[in-house]
């Protein structure tokens, strides 16, 4: 695995996600997640585990989408767990992630809700 920058603050993960996605680096995006992470994507579904997340991002990044950085909302930190969030630039709701401090002091995503879907009645 290439030597990649680690997220040393919870907020670093969003920046690294944008950089790696725009570089087409699906493995690098997946490296931002814990082995057993759960991602609520595609909308209405779940992707579980780093390998499944990597495979998902390979498909998404094959179309070479461009991601713009989004200003983070204040991070809520409680010891080794943190909640990060950003409001999407298009004003369509919010994104939220639960991240956990790793033994080396870096942070990885544990739960990722990149798009909130309105409930249907």
C-alpha positions in Angstrom: 0.0 0.0 0.0 1.4 3.4 -0.9 2.5 5.7 2.0 -0.6 7.9 2.4 -1.1 10.9 4.6 -3.1 9.9 7.7 -6.0 12.0 9.2 -4.5 13.3 12.5 -7.6 15.3 13.3 -11.2 14.1 12.6 -11.7 17.0 10.2 -8.7 15.9 8.0 -10.7 12.9 6.7 -13.1 15.1 4.6 -10.1 16.9 3.0 -8.3 13.6 2.3 -11.5 12.1 0.9 -11.8 15.0 -1.6 -8.1 14.9 -2.6 -8.1 11.1 -3.1 -11.5 11.0 -4.9 -10.4 13.7 -7.4 -7.2 11.7 -8.0 -9.3 8.6 -8.8 -7.7 6.8 -5.8 -10.4 4.3 -4.7 -8.0 2.4 -2.5 -6.9 5.7 -0.9 -10.5 6.6 -0.2 -11.2 3.2 1.3 -8.1 3.6 3.5 -9.9 6.4 5.3 -12.4 3.7 6.7 -12.0 1.1 9.5 -12.0 -2.5 8.3 -15.6 -3.0 9.5 -16.9 0.4 8.6 -20.5 0.9 7.4 -21.4 3.4 4.7 -25.0 4.3 4.0 -24.4 4.4 0.2 -25.7 4.1 -2.4 -28.9 5.9 -1.1 -31.2 3.5 0.6 -28.5 0.8 0.9 -25.5 -0.1 3.0 -21.9 -0.9 2.0 -20.1 -2.8 4.8 -16.3 -3.3 5.1 -13.3 -1.5 3.7 -13.0 -3.9 0.7 -16.6 -3.4 -0.3 -16.2 0.4 0.2 -13.1 0.3 -2.1 -15.1 -1.6 -4.8 -17.9 0.9 -4.5 -15.5 3.8 -5.0 -13.8 2.1 -7.9 -17.2 2.1 -9.7 -18.1 5.7 -8.7 -14.7 7.1 -9.6 -14.6 5.3 -12.9 -16.7 8.2 -14.3 -14.1 10.7 -12.9 -16.5 12.9 -10.9 -15.1 16.1 -9.4 -15.6 16.8 -5.7 -15.4 20.3 -4.2 -14.4 20.7 -0.6 -17.3 21.5 1.8 -16.8 23.6 4.9 -17.2 21.4 8.0 -19.6 22.0 10.8 -18.1 22.0 14.3 -16.8 18.5 15.2 -18.1 16.9 18.4 -15.4 14.9 20.1 -15.8 12.5 23.0 -12.5 10.9 23.9 -11.7 8.5 21.0 -15.0 9.0 19.0 -16.0 12.0 17.0 -18.9 13.1 14.9 -18.0 15.1 11.8 -20.5 16.7 9.4 -20.7 19.0 6.4 -23.6 20.7 4.7 -23.6 19.9 1.0 -22.8 22.9 -1.2 -26.1 22.4 -3.0 -28.0 22.9 0.3 -29.6 19.4 0.1 -29.3 18.4 3.8 -26.2 17.2 5.5 -23.5 14.6 5.6 -22.4 13.0 8.9 -19.6 10.6 9.9 -18.6 8.9 13.1 -14.8 8.5 13.3 -12.6 6.7 15.8 -9.1 7.5 17.0 -6.7 4.6 16.1 -3.9 3.3 18.3 -1.4 5.5 16.3 -3.4 8.7 17.0 -4.9 8.9 13.5 -8.6 8.9 12.8 -10.7 6.6 10.5 -14.4 6.6 9.6 -16.5 4.0 11.4 -20.0 5.1 10.1 -20.6 7.3 7.1 -23.9 8.8 6.1 -22.9 10.8 3.0 -26.4 11.6 1.9 -29.5 11.8 4.0 -32.6 10.5 2.3 -36.0 12.0 3.2 -38.2 9.3 4.7 -41.2 8.3 2.6 -44.6 7.8 4.1 
